[in-house]
C-alpha cells in the first residue's frame, strides 16, 4: 500500500467523521479526536525503525542501485515512512528483475 493511498483514505475518513460529528452535534469533540488521530499517525510515521529494520536494510543493500540511493539518503536514522519507501522500491526492482 502506497503512502498516497493511505493519505487519501485518511482524508476521506476525516471528511466522513466530520459529517458524522456535524450530524450528531459533536463537531468540537470530533475535530479534537481527528487532530489527535492525525498527530499520532504522523508521529508514528516519523519515528525511527527498530534494529531489525536496520538489519533488513543491510541485507538488501547492494542489490539495486535505486534502492541503495534511498538507503544512503535515509541513513543514519531511518523513519518508518522512509523504510516503507525503501521496501517498496526494493520490491518494485525485484519484481522487474523477475519479469
C-alpha positions as a Markdown table, in Angstrom:
| # | Residue | x | y | z |
|---|---|---|---|---|
| 1 | Unk | 0.0 | 0.0 | 0.0 |
| 2 | Unk | 1.5 | 3.3 | -1.0 |
| 3 | Unk | 1.6 | 6.5 | 1.1 |
| 4 | Unk | -0.7 | 8.2 | -1.3 |
| 5 | Unk | -3.4 | 5.6 | -0.9 |
| 6 | Unk | -3.0 | 5.8 | 2.9 |
| 7 | Unk | -3.3 | 9.6 | 2.9 |
| 8 | Unk | -6.3 | 9.6 | 0.5 |
| 9 | Unk | -8.0 | 7.1 | 2.8 |
| 10 | Unk | -7.2 | 9.2 | 5.8 |
| 11 | Unk | -8.6 | 12.3 | 4.3 |
| 12 | Unk | -11.8 | 10.6 | 3.2 |
| 13 | Unk | -12.3 | 9.1 | 6.7 |
| 14 | Unk | -11.7 | 12.6 | 8.1 |
| 15 | Unk | -14.4 | 14.1 | 6.0 |
| 16 | Unk | -16.8 | 11.2 | 6.9 |
| 17 | Unk | -16.1 | 11.6 | 10.6 |
| 18 | Unk | -16.6 | 15.4 | 10.3 |
| 19 | Unk | -20.1 | 15.0 | 8.8 |
| 20 | Unk | -20.9 | 12.4 | 11.4 |
| 21 | Unk | -19.9 | 15.0 | 14.0 |
| 22 | Unk | -22.0 | 17.7 | 12.4 |
| 23 | Unk | -25.0 | 15.4 | 12.2 |
| 24 | Unk | -24.7 | 14.3 | 15.8 |
| 25 | Unk | -23.9 | 17.8 | 17.1 |
| 26 | Unk | -20.5 | 16.9 | 18.4 |
| 27 | Unk | -18.4 | 18.9 | 16.0 |
| 28 | Unk | -15.8 | 20.1 | 18.5 |
| 29 | Unk | -15.3 | 16.6 | 20.0 |
| 30 | Unk | -14.9 | 15.0 | 16.6 |
| 31 | Unk | -12.4 | 17.6 | 15.4 |
| 32 | Unk | -10.3 | 17.2 | 18.6 |
| 33 | Unk | -10.3 | 13.5 | 18.1 |
| 34 | Unk | -9.3 | 13.8 | 14.4 |
| 35 | Unk | -6.5 | 16.2 | 15.3 |
| 36 | Unk | -5.2 | 13.7 | 17.9 |
| 37 | Unk | -5.5 | 10.8 | 15.5 |
| 38 | Unk | -3.6 | 12.6 | 12.7 |
| 39 | Unk | -1.0 | 13.8 | 15.2 |
| 40 | Unk | -0.5 | 10.2 | 16.4 |
| 41 | Unk | -0.3 | 8.8 | 12.8 |
| 42 | Unk | 2.3 | 11.4 | 11.8 |
| 43 | Unk | 4.3 | 10.7 | 15.0 |
| 44 | Unk | 4.3 | 7.0 | 14.2 |
| 45 | Unk | 5.4 | 7.5 | 10.6 |
| 46 | Unk | 8.2 | 9.8 | 11.7 |
| 47 | Unk | 9.5 | 7.5 | 14.4 |
| 48 | Unk | 12.7 | 5.5 | 14.0 |
| 49 | Unk | 12.7 | 1.9 | 13.0 |
| 50 | Unk | 14.0 | -0.8 | 15.3 |
| 51 | Unk | 17.3 | -2.7 | 15.0 |
| 52 | Unk | 15.6 | -5.4 | 12.9 |
| 53 | Unk | 14.8 | -2.8 | 10.3 |
| 54 | Unk | 18.5 | -1.8 | 10.1 |
| 55 | Unk | 19.4 | -5.4 | 9.7 |
| 56 | Unk | 17.0 | -5.8 | 6.8 |
| 57 | Unk | 18.5 | -2.7 | 5.1 |
| 58 | Unk | 21.9 | -4.2 | 5.5 |
| 59 | Unk | 20.8 | -7.4 | 3.9 |
| 60 | Unk | 19.2 | -5.8 | 0.8 |
| 61 | Unk | 21.9 | -3.1 | 0.3 |
| 62 | Unk | 24.0 | -3.7 | -2.9 |
| 63 | Unk | 21.3 | -5.4 | -4.9 |
| 64 | Unk | 19.7 | -2.5 | -6.7 |
| 65 | Unk | 21.3 | 1.0 | -7.2 |
| 66 | Unk | 18.0 | 2.9 | -6.9 |
| 67 | Unk | 17.3 | 1.2 | -3.6 |
| 68 | Unk | 20.8 | 1.8 | -2.4 |
| 69 | Unk | 20.4 | 5.6 | -3.1 |
| 70 | Unk | 17.3 | 5.6 | -0.9 |
| 71 | Unk | 19.1 | 3.8 | 1.8 |
| 72 | Unk | 22.0 | 6.2 | 1.7 |
| 73 | Unk | 19.7 | 9.2 | 1.8 |
| 74 | Unk | 17.8 | 7.8 | 4.8 |
| 75 | Unk | 20.7 | 7.0 | 7.0 |
| 76 | Unk | 21.7 | 7.3 | 9.8 |
| 77 | Unk | 18.2 | 7.4 | 11.4 |
| 78 | Unk | 15.6 | 5.7 | 9.2 |
| 79 | Unk | 12.0 | 6.6 | 9.9 |
| 80 | Unk | 9.1 | 4.2 | 9.3 |
| 81 | Unk | 8.0 | 6.3 | 6.3 |
| 82 | Unk | 11.5 | 6.0 | 4.7 |
| 83 | Unk | 11.5 | 2.3 | 5.5 |
| 84 | Unk | 8.2 | 1.9 | 3.6 |
| 85 | Unk | 9.6 | 3.8 | 0.6 |
| 86 | Unk | 12.8 | 1.7 | 0.6 |
| 87 | Unk | 10.9 | -1.5 | 0.8 |
| 88 | Unk | 8.5 | -0.5 | -2.0 |
| 89 | Unk | 11.5 | 0.4 | -4.2 |
| 90 | Unk | 13.2 | -2.9 | -3.4 |
| 91 | Unk | 10.1 | -4.9 | -4.2 |
| 92 | Unk | 9.5 | -3.0 | -7.4 |
| 93 | Unk | 13.1 | -3.6 | -8.6 |
| 94 | Unk | 12.9 | -7.2 | -7.5 |
| 95 | Unk | 9.6 | -7.7 | -9.4 |
| 96 | Unk | 11.1 | -6.0 | -12.6 |
| 97 | Unk | 14.2 | -8.3 | -12.4 |
| 98 | Unk | 12.0 | -11.4 | -12.2 |
| 99 | Unk | 9.9 | -10.4 | -15.2 |
